[in-house]
Amino acid sequence: MDWVVIVALICGAVGVAYSLITAGWVFKQEAGNQRMQDISSYVAEGAMAYLTRQYKVVAVIAVILFIILWLTLGKMPAIGFLIGLIGSALAGFLGMKVSVNANVRVAAAAGKSLPDALKVAFKGGSVTGIVVTGLALLGVAGFYLIARSADPDPHKIFSALVGLGFGSSLMSVFARVGGGIYTKAADVGSDLVGKVEADLPEDDPRNAGV
């Protein structure tokens, strides 16, 4: 049975390594002219402001839930909850960082050729998917070994892994719901600016913000 865990750890490590290498490759691509870089910096600043605010809120809730889990279910489910939450938050941060920087590089590559743009877009998008899978494999397999060494009782191990899944799920729920609200607010704001300042109709393709 241990060989399955070892394979999972190796696959997870390879996935994370691929994501980091690919992210580095994306960042090295040409970012376009100064105007494109300025617009990209505004988007990146807004995205990071959202993540910072969201992670602060999640941190407060996580501390409360961590204490509750420790007092009710024991230390291993509580530690698993914390590891799962941190892993999910790390995947979200890396995915957001690469996405906001890949956008302008895809636009710059599109000025050369469509195959170049597709290559940058595909590699930039693959980072999030692969890093989520890699961190999940590392988290589950690694924490399984830790929980088993702490207490070989299958019920205790299962309880610890449930805590791990709870932590990662909590972070993903905040990212999904909070991200949807944030992006919709940005969409509505862009629509209003387009109507008031440029006299554009709703969802007009000339308004890049929508």
LINDAVEN-V853607 format. One record per pair of residues at least 12 apart in sequence whose ideal C-beta (glycine too) atoms are under 10 Angstrom apart, sorted by the first residue. I is the first residue (numbers start at 0). J is the second residue. Records with the same first field share a line. If there is no record, write none. Layout:
BEGIN
I=J + J
END
This chain:
BEGIN
1=144 + 147
3=140 + 143
4=136 + 139 + 140 + 141 + 143 + 144 + 147
5=140 + 144
6=136 + 140
7=135 + 136 + 137 + 139 + 140 + 141 + 143
8=136 + 137 + 139 + 140 + 141 + 143 + 144
9=136 + 137 + 140
10=132 + 133 + 136 + 137 + 140
11=130 + 132 + 133 + 134 + 135 + 136 + 137 + 138 + 139 + 140 + 141
12=133 + 136 + 137 + 141
13=129 + 133 + 136
14=128 + 129 + 130 + 131 + 132 + 133 + 134 + 135 + 136 + 137
15=89 + 90 + 93 + 129 + 130 + 132 + 133 + 134 + 136 + 137
16=129 + 130 + 133
17=125 + 126 + 129 + 130 + 133
18=90 + 93 + 94 + 97 + 125 + 126 + 127 + 128 + 129 + 130 + 131 + 132 + 133 + 134
19=93 + 126 + 129 + 130 + 133
20=122 + 126
21=97 + 121 + 122 + 123 + 125 + 126 + 129 + 130
22=93 + 94 + 96 + 97 + 100 + 101 + 122 + 123 + 125 + 126 + 127 + 130
23=97 + 126
24=118 + 119 + 122 + 123 + 126
25=96 + 97 + 98 + 100 + 101 + 104 + 105 + 119 + 120 + 122 + 123 + 124 + 125 + 126
26=96 + 97 + 100 + 101 + 104 + 123
27=104
28=100 + 101 + 103 + 104 + 105 + 107 + 108 + 115 + 118 + 119 + 122 + 123
29=103 + 104 + 107 + 108 + 110 + 111 + 115 + 119
30=100 + 102 + 103 + 104 + 106 + 107
31=103 + 104 + 105 + 106 + 107 + 108 + 109 + 110
32=103 + 107 + 110
35=102 + 103 + 104 + 106 + 107 + 110
36=103 + 107
37=103
38=102 + 103 + 106 + 207
39=99 + 100 + 101 + 102 + 103 + 104 + 106 + 107
40=99 + 100 + 103
41=99
42=98 + 99 + 100 + 102 + 103 + 185
43=95 + 96 + 98 + 99 + 100 + 102 + 103
44=99
45=99 + 181 + 185
46=95 + 96 + 98 + 99 + 100 + 178 + 181 + 182 + 185
47=92 + 95 + 96 + 99
48=181
49=95 + 174 + 177 + 178 + 180 + 181 + 182 + 184 + 185
50=88 + 91 + 92 + 95 + 96 + 174 + 177 + 178 + 181
51=92
52=177 + 181
53=88 + 91 + 170 + 173 + 174 + 176 + 177 + 178 + 181
54=88 + 91 + 92 + 170 + 173 + 174
56=173 + 177
57=84 + 87 + 88 + 169 + 170 + 172 + 173 + 174 + 177
58=84 + 88
60=84 + 169 + 173
61=80 + 81 + 84 + 85 + 88 + 166 + 169 + 170 + 173
62=81
64=77 + 80 + 81 + 84 + 162 + 165 + 166 + 169
65=77 + 78 + 80 + 81 + 84 + 162 + 166
67=80
68=80 + 81 + 158 + 162 + 165 + 166
69=81 + 162
72=155 + 158 + 159 + 161 + 162
73=149 + 150 + 155 + 158 + 159 + 162
74=149 + 159 + 162
75=142 + 145 + 146 + 149 + 150 + 155 + 156 + 158 + 159 + 160 + 162 + 163
76=146 + 155 + 157 + 158 + 159 + 160 + 161 + 162 + 163 + 165 + 166
77=159 + 162 + 166
78=142 + 145 + 146 + 149 + 159 + 162 + 163 + 166
79=138 + 139 + 142 + 143 + 145 + 146 + 158 + 159 + 160 + 161 + 162 + 163 + 164 + 165 + 166 + 167
80=159 + 161 + 162 + 163 + 164 + 165 + 166 + 167 + 168 + 169
81=162 + 163 + 166
82=137 + 138 + 139 + 141 + 142 + 145 + 159 + 162 + 163 + 166 + 167
83=134 + 135 + 138 + 139 + 142 + 160 + 161 + 162 + 163 + 164 + 165 + 166 + 167 + 168 + 169 + 170 + 171
84=162 + 163 + 165 + 166 + 167 + 168 + 169 + 170 + 171 + 173
85=134 + 138 + 166 + 167 + 170
86=130 + 131 + 133 + 134 + 135 + 137 + 138 + 139 + 141 + 142 + 163 + 166 + 167 + 170
87=131 + 134 + 135 + 138 + 166 + 167 + 168 + 169 + 170 + 171 + 172 + 173 + 174
88=166 + 167 + 169 + 170 + 171 + 173 + 174
89=130 + 131 + 134 + 170
90=126 + 127 + 128 + 129 + 130 + 131 + 132 + 133 + 134 + 135 + 138 + 167 + 170 + 171 + 174
91=127 + 130 + 131 + 170 + 171 + 173 + 174 + 175 + 178
92=130 + 174
93=126 + 127 + 130 + 131 + 134
94=123 + 124 + 126 + 127 + 128 + 130 + 131 + 174
95=127 + 174 + 178
96=126 + 127
97=122 + 123 + 124 + 125 + 126 + 127 + 130
98=123 + 124 + 126 + 127
99=123
100=123
101=119 + 120 + 121 + 122 + 123 + 124 + 126 + 127
102=119 + 120 + 123
103=119
104=116 + 119 + 120 + 122 + 123
105=117 + 118 + 119 + 120 + 121 + 122 + 123 + 124
106=119 + 120
107=119
108=120
131=167 + 171
134=167
135=163 + 164 + 167
138=160 + 163 + 164 + 166 + 167
139=160 + 163 + 164 + 167
141=163
142=156 + 159 + 160 + 162 + 163
143=156 + 157 + 159 + 160 + 163
144=156
145=159
146=158 + 159 + 160 + 162 + 163
147=159
185=208 + 209
186=202 + 206 + 208 + 209
187=201 + 208 + 209
188=208 + 209
189=202 + 206 + 207 + 208 + 209
190=202 + 203 + 206 + 208 + 209
191=208
192=206 + 208 + 209
193=205 + 206 + 207 + 208 + 209
194=206
END
